[in-house]
């Protein structure tokens, strides 16, 4: 097929026709040149849909007038208000005040689907200038989807040009059209992507699955999968109603259109929760495995809306549980700003167990409560016996699966105790539990149920949501003997067996102490510091690191501090306070935001027994929050973070492209750790994992455990170098 724009447009319209979306040429639409609504369609729908309520013609016209009064000059707020009416409906007061108000929906969301679907092409719209969008999909006279095409055959034209046309030219010249816009499509036939009108180009994504079960479509097939996947009447209505998120307040005009893995995961989990809900079910709502960086928090948000808006659950209560305060803070910020979207004004981040008890005990319905698992300590008092309580656990592979009794051998005898998760279930015995994880270990499945849906690292890279990861082994550079590497391997094997009882864990701690002695040897750390500095500076000087952001993972606090001192001994200037590099120009706003800092910092919590120099260096909780902000700022002088446990999960720094690992990270945490470097960032092609400890085997085992395809997604830098050398040798033979 010749994908000139006209033929592509024709093919698209034909495929939309297969989805029962009627084609009408723009020239055949009778309307004023500046009108973007098909008023006759909207009026016809309203009169037919609300015939039982005797909606009058003048009342239908009044509804249309009210929509048109939203100003296009404040485009984001107008679109937000109209999307709210579109998804949730609105109350309409009758002309005859003696009649009851009507709750109006502009789309029929029932199975009857009494809607008017049309696709209109080449319709001239006169605003500040005359513009002709390639195609517009209308539902009941509302222009909900705008489609722009570009030819894949034109060398200097890409779908980015289509994006610019929509968001610059059309936004400037015909903003009235986008008051009603749900989402946009850009396509050249080979690449077809969907996104919000207000989002950046990089957040336009393909829709690679039709019903959520088949393999991902690529190339031209992704055009078919997007049309069949998004424009099926049921899915299109579901996306418009439930899967477009606008926060309550936004400084950045945020509007989030779901991606296909989020859509299918939320719906599959919702169905599975219904199936397993107590008292008839077992309370295991299912596990979702999503590769780190794939947007699990938005999937949780979409799922929460589905649950909260569901007639089946009858005004449920949702308890969202994380295992770390920083993750709780991140989710709380997002969810508390989504009250309108979720559909409940009581979205609360609870500060204590007592606060949670006060909110849950006696509550008959509703509410979304965010908390950490650690608030479920030895206090096992019943919170509620209700069955329409849904517990959503973030990072469910960690402390949220410890239901068994623990046995600890002490000098005073045997001490028995239970973990946080046991107390959680004692407090909410009839709740249904759902687990979100990037690392689904067996214990996760035992507690939350089988994996309902998954989105792997390989899929995420293919979709352009995350970057591929490159592995570089440098253990041999820091004088680890083979016998010492063997001891580390034995330690890993022991870790794989641990957890049966507390005694084994105590034995593991002894093994860990032995490993720390090997890793923390001063001669080794001195060599490590030299190699790290050389390697890091070479990456920065060659432009291999886009902004010089790097993370170094150490085995424990003592080793981290010792390494820091050895590094500073190599590069004393890295301990000098600076705002940013000398060649970086800062705006007035940036000069206020960016604080003077050293190039390299230790990021750990204080301990009361720390030496004074270390204690002062680590600072308060507020200081660590400032470190967080500065490290995420690409222009800050703070480039290298030495960590032990902090920042290894739920910490996103898109510009971070290098992580150095000198810690025997256990298998289920390893994926989280290496995924720190897989976020998208302009100019960043890959993330680099530098291995100083010998983690490669564990990394491959971990990747294979979660997806057979993922262990092929980590590129080994040695193999890459060999391939490049072979290619250069071949070119040399050909041309010399």
Secondary structure as UniProt FT lines:
FT   HELIX           5..18
FT   TURN            19..20
FT   STRAND          22..25
FT   HELIX           26..28
FT   TURN            33..34
FT   HELIX           39..49
FT   TURN            50..54
FT   HELIX           57..68
FT   HELIX           72..74
FT   HELIX           75..88
FT   STRAND          90..92
FT   TURN            97..98
FT   STRAND          102..104
FT   TURN            111..112
FT   STRAND          117..126
FT   STRAND          130..139
FT   TURN            140..141
FT   STRAND          142..149
FT   TURN            152..153
FT   TURN            155..156
FT   HELIX           159..164
FT   HELIX           165..170
FT   HELIX           171..173
FT   HELIX           175..179
FT   STRAND          183..187
FT   STRAND          192..195
FT   TURN            197..198
FT   HELIX           201..203
FT   TURN            219..220
FT   HELIX           221..230
FT   HELIX           233..242
FT   STRAND          244..245
FT   STRAND          256..257
FT   HELIX           260..276
FT   TURN            278..280
FT   STRAND          284..290
FT   TURN            292..293
FT   HELIX           296..309
FT   TURN            311..314
FT   STRAND          317..322
FT   HELIX           325..336
FT   TURN            337..338
FT   HELIX           339..342
FT   STRAND          347..349
FT   HELIX           353..360
FT   TURN            361..362
FT   STRAND          368..372
FT   HELIX           373..375
FT   STRAND          389..394
FT   TURN            395..397
FT   TURN            399..400
FT   STRAND          405..410
FT   TURN            411..412
FT   STRAND          413..418
FT   HELIX           420..427
FT   TURN            429..430
FT   STRAND          432..437
FT   HELIX           442..448
FT   STRAND          451..455
FT   HELIX           457..462
FT   TURN            463..464
FT   STRAND          468..473
FT   HELIX           475..478
FT   HELIX           482..497
FT   TURN            498..499
FT   HELIX           502..519
FT   HELIX           522..541
FT   TURN            542..543
FT   STRAND          550..554
FT   HELIX           557..570
FT   HELIX           572..575
FT   TURN            582..583
FT   HELIX           588..593
FT   STRAND          600..603
FT   TURN            608..609
FT   HELIX           612..618
FT   HELIX           621..632
FT   TURN            634..635
FT   STRAND          640..643
FT   TURN            646..647
FT   TURN            654..655
FT   STRAND          658..662
FT   HELIX           667..674
FT   HELIX           675..677
FT   TURN            682..683
FT   STRAND          686..691
FT   HELIX           696..706
FT   TURN            708..709
FT   HELIX           710..712
FT   STRAND          714..716
FT   HELIX           717..735
//
